[in-house]
Amino acid sequence: MFLALGRLCTRGSRAKFLKTIYASEILGLSTSAKMSLKLKNAKRIEGLDKNVWIEFTKLAADPSVVNLGQGLPDISPPNYVKEELSKVAAIDSLNQYTRGFGHPSLVKALSCLYEKFYQNRIDPDKEILVTVGAYGSLFNAIQGLIDEGDEVIVIVPFYDCYEPMVRMAGATPVFIPLRSKPVDGKKWSSSDWTLDPQELASKFNSKTKAIILNTPHNPLGKVFTSSELQVIADLCIKYDALCISDEVYEWLVYTGNKHLKIATFPGMWERTVTIGSAGKTFSVTGWKLGWSIGPKHLIKHLQTVQQNSVYTCATPLQEALAQAFWIDIKRMDDPECYFNSLPKELEVKRDRMGESPADSVDIF
């Protein structure tokens, strides 16, 4: 609205009148028309208002329902993880803001852990970014690296936020399906779902900015093999494309499989952002802490997005997570290390579900 000041002068006195003039009166618009112009959503979120997790939450509100739709563990986090958080909460200085790109003790712990797999030094300050969950890592990567007009290859089926995040950046998702092979009467496995190398190659072109890889895969559980990852790596290098590698389930690998990081393949470190999750690593999904690891020439762009959005993550949670990591880093070859004990525990449950008669449970 506009404000107009009118003055009426009389003998010996002066009065001030404040008149309110609405834009709708000047432009001849109705109030509803005015609202439709001013309160309309931004084009970048057009058509992205539906969310599968909202639907799952409604369906799972029934106490008789077992929610298999979300990565929400039905087990308690390790006691030492909870104890570390309790200790940290009592330290006044750790209840204040911390470094925006990752609490110092946590990025050091992450650097120490992942250097064991990358076989090269990872700069904790320039090559690691701590985020609000893996969601935050994905958002930072896509907003920081993907432009309007770019194409991003998305493997189907995919975690639900990949497509809307790509579209919000103004880019076009290009879908490539995992196809199941005939099983010839044997038990069906996630490894029976594969990409067709020729079909995948046909999706790459000069507009391809990135491919989003998810291994171990959600929802299928597929662990991509060395040869499968090499096909992807070769195409990324050939077309000078980035790889955003979502590896939040990196520790949940069962007998007979091995998780490999595509960033460790020749020529891939410099073009890969690898994403991890505290929620999936230590069964603390409510902590909402994730991280991105990659070369500093990529991570710096993710840092720019973070400093201009959420800025930083909760200090007590980061410190507690750092101390939990140090406990398990020191015993990685021990069966009691949570990285080793969690998949063993869940594999038993996986087997039990796999042996259940198909008609004994309703799955939606």
Steps between C-alpha positions, in 0.01 A plus 500: 500500500595867467491758781397858413534787745240775470498828699205728573589856607258706702535831682729444802512123468639233281371144487664202338306234324652170401320342213554139403474427131514136393675399180187314396305828498754663271543203268135400502579150630297295743663383823500139376670605177762691696572196715533271200770728360698542819464166674567266210771238542840538336521322164795288618273303737209466257357148520740388774263524796425127525722290727492125544614518862197701599284222356704228673471682833121511469478132410740394775308692769288186545668309789436169325717606206873426469662785311740357242495818295752707692856444619387522860673236718305303757812458712660737748822682411811363672519599868837670456353729233222614733744535791726726297208731427410509868857601589514769235171658607658585836784700343390862463730589210368211293147636515594798283560549127788315343687523170246530218655237274538235770597479867883469514507173694246339267666590170830371642337171596338468156831576332679234706230241424468552126871533432509126569286444188612775265871436552572872490491781751163671533521862612244524785443871446482518121388155384228416755173682565267402787136550409144470632471132416578342163203703373706812567798353318290421194343845502836676533654293221215552256454869577874563496595305189195465274379781271181577314502309171728223630399135486546269798479122460286333767492121544149356547373416756642789698478670837207737470680834541739457204252607235350805675841628604624477141189679374532772765845576360344551156657187359342202325509152655578225247383160621670165449339186650658212681356193325456162663649191340312166483568300816417150367328379814773607741450759774464851369780733611575872476806407292261383228420865431755652261558790265530434129840652408388601151178653628695689766748630243211629288392727787830690507553800272652847498226629735564233764631675812477211745374156586354420842624161618353324804693202632404304704176578326178623656246343464636186331802440722719442195875535554662609175793281395843615390420438134169688524668797666774496238242542223361805678847640568607461136191688379548778756857548383410479131228766532674704772205444734479513877392213723291567810539174689243438774662240726302541822459121534873434455527289819180300445651243264420134549701182454631449148503869407756777531436873483732685263532877474493629144714797610790256544491397134766655272400849388193519727616672818516838328142472367316326786311622807443212742218525754478330840255498791524480878142380515577189296848447651400508869121452485434861607278629220363776724842662528478606134874517433660414169819584314640558155853395407679603183773715349518856626418643155155338531439516876556876507184548291299285742638711784371813327148356492515396863632833630210673329229260617524299825851633577592242764386181674434424867826515699417243774393240243816552295728468802322186622520351152871575481566319829290202387702480179830500691379206710429290191794624292731351763337156470403467136624141479308403813160327462371740768564799276155630406597513133537120523234406755207693350492319162531165679201584717291623207595209274319262735187714473539519122513122479195464721300736279619319188382167634153630598213376280401769256136490612582530873552874490343789312765735356415841361 
